[in-house]
Amino acid sequence: YLRKWRKPSFITQTQDGRAYGNAIHGAMQYICYEACGSLAGVEEEIRRLCREGFLSREQGELVDCGAIARFFETDLGWRVRLGGNVLREFKFSILDQGEKYGPGLKGEHVLLQGVVDCALLEEDGITIVDFKTDRIEEEDLPQAVERYRLQVETYREAMERIYEKPVKKCLLYFFRLGRFAEV
């Protein structure tokens, strides 16, 4: 006789949160932005991604199509959807001065690697958007922004160096809140 134990809620919530985050990020990586002018358009895109193997059926069920549709209803979402030079899941590696990252690293070089979720390259500069799926409330937003500040500032530095143009905005987009926060 094998006894089956229930997983503690903090483990289940962490696994569920990670799965939700992976599903949303996968959807935003592969979705056809131009087709996302409505909730129905987003739903059809998620079905397409599942049919074509970009998302598993389980991931497709986790995706909150309404949350993605709300992103595309924003001014920035419209600009992304209408085309232009948009980067998705942009991977980078740069060398940086070590003293920025800790005592004892003066004179050392640090290899920074990252992935920018979305960047809109325009004539007057770059807008970086980092997608977040955290379970936060409105009152938790300032702490969340601070938690991600170093990450997003690293993205800023990398994009400015790689593209040799200024980053005009760094934004976090919180899907659960349906809103942006500037970093």
C-alpha positions in Angstrom: 0.0 0.0 0.0 1.5 3.3 -1.1 0.3 6.4 0.6 0.0 9.5 -1.6 0.7 12.9 0.1 -0.7 16.2 -1.0 2.0 18.7 -2.0 2.1 21.7 0.2 0.4 24.7 -1.2 3.5 26.9 -1.4 5.1 24.3 -3.7 2.0 23.9 -5.8 1.6 27.7 -6.1 5.3 28.0 -7.2 4.9 25.3 -9.8 1.6 26.7 -11.0 3.2 30.2 -11.2 6.2 29.0 -13.1 4.0 27.0 -15.5 1.7 30.1 -16.0 4.8 32.3 -16.6 6.3 29.9 -19.1 3.0 29.6 -21.0 2.5 33.4 -21.2 6.2 34.0 -22.3 5.9 31.2 -24.9 2.7 32.7 -26.2 4.2 36.2 -26.4 7.3 34.8 -28.1 5.5 33.0 -30.9 2.1 34.7 -31.3 1.5 36.6 -34.5 1.2 40.2 -33.1 -0.7 41.5 -36.1 -3.5 39.0 -35.5 -4.1 40.1 -31.9 -6.5 43.0 -32.4 -9.2 41.4 -30.4 -9.8 38.7 -27.7 -11.0 36.4 -30.5 -7.8 37.0 -32.4 -5.7 36.1 -29.4 -7.7 33.0 -28.7 -7.3 31.9 -32.3 -3.5 32.5 -32.1 -3.2 30.4 -29.0 -5.1 27.6 -30.7 -2.7 27.9 -33.7 0.3 27.8 -31.5 -1.0 24.6 -29.9 -1.8 23.0 -33.2 1.6 23.9 -34.6 3.5 22.7 -31.5 4.8 26.0 -30.3 2.8 25.5 -27.1 1.6 22.2 -25.5 -2.1 21.7 -24.9 -1.5 22.2 -21.2 0.3 25.5 -21.8 -2.4 26.7 -24.1 -5.0 26.0 -21.4 -2.9 28.1 -18.9 -2.6 31.1 -21.2 -4.9 34.0 -20.1 -6.0 35.2 -23.5 -7.8 38.2 -21.9 -4.6 39.4 -20.2 -2.7 39.2 -23.6 -5.6 41.0 -25.4 -5.4 43.8 -22.7 -1.7 44.2 -23.5 -2.5 44.7 -27.2 -5.2 47.3 -26.3 -2.5 49.6 -24.8 -0.9 52.3 -26.9 2.4 50.4 -26.9 0.6 47.1 -27.6 -1.0 48.8 -30.7 2.5 50.0 -31.9 3.9 46.5 -31.4 0.9 44.9 -33.2 1.1 47.3 -36.2 4.6 46.2 -37.0 7.8 48.1 -37.2 11.1 46.7 -35.9 10.1 44.6 -32.9 12.5 42.1 -31.3 11.2 39.2 -29.3 13.2 37.1 -26.9 16.4 38.9 -27.9 19.4 37.1 -26.5 22.5 39.1 -25.7 26.0 38.7 -24.1 28.2 41.7 -23.2 31.3 42.3 -21.2 31.0 44.9 -18.5 33.2 46.5 -15.8 33.1 44.3 -12.7 33.1 47.1 -10.1 29.4 47.7 -11.0 28.5 44.3 -9.7 30.3 44.0 -6.4 33.2 44.8 -4.2 36.4 43.1 -5.1 35.6 43.1 -8.8 37.5 46.3 -9.7 39.6 45.7 -12.8 37.7 42.5 -13.6 35.3 42.0 -16.5 31.9 40.4 -16.0 30.1 38.5 -18.8 26.4 39.5 -18.7 23.9 37.4 -20.6 20.2 38.0 -20.8 17.0 37.8 -22.8 15.0 40.9 -23.6 11.3 39.8 -23.9 10.3 42.6 -26.3 12.0 45.7 -27.7 10.5 48.2 -30.1 13.3 49.8 -32.2 12.2 53.2 -33.4 14.0 56.2 -35.0 14.2 58.1 -31.7 15.2 55.2 -29.6 14.4 51.9 -28.1 11.5 50.9 -25.8 12.2 47.7 -23.7 9.3 45.7 -22.3 9.9 42.9 -19.8 6.8 40.7 -19.3 6.0 39.8 -15.8 3.4 37.2 -14.5 3.9 37.8 -10.8 0.9 37.5 -8.5 1.1 41.0 -7.1 -1.5 43.5 -6.0 -1.4 47.2 -6.9 0.2 48.2 -3.6 3.1 45.7 -4.2 4.0 47.4 -7.5 6.8 49.7 -6.1 8.6 46.7 -4.5 8.3 44.6 -7.6 9.8 47.4 -9.8 12.7 47.6 -7.4 13.1 43.9 -7.5 13.6 44.0 -11.3 15.5 47.3 -11.5 19.0 45.8 -12.0 17.8 43.3 -14.5 16.1 45.9 -16.7 18.9 48.4 -16.3 21.2 45.7 -17.6 18.9 45.3 -20.6 19.1 49.0 -21.1 22.9 49.0 -21.1 23.1 46.0 -23.4 20.6 47.4 -26.0 22.3 50.8 -26.1 25.7 49.3 -26.7 24.5 46.8 -29.3 22.2 49.1 -31.3 24.2 52.4 -30.6 21.0 54.3 -29.9 19.3 55.4 -26.7 16.8 53.5 -24.8 14.0 55.9 -24.3 11.9 53.7 -21.9 12.2 50.6 -19.9 8.9 49.1 -18.9 7.7 46.1 -16.9 4.3 44.8 -18.1 2.4 43.0 -15.3 -0.1 40.7 -17.0 -2.1 40.0 -13.8 -2.6 43.7 -13.2 -2.9 44.6 -16.8 -0.5 47.5 -16.5 2.9 48.9 -17.2 5.4 50.2 -14.6 8.4 52.3 -15.8 11.8 51.4 -14.5 
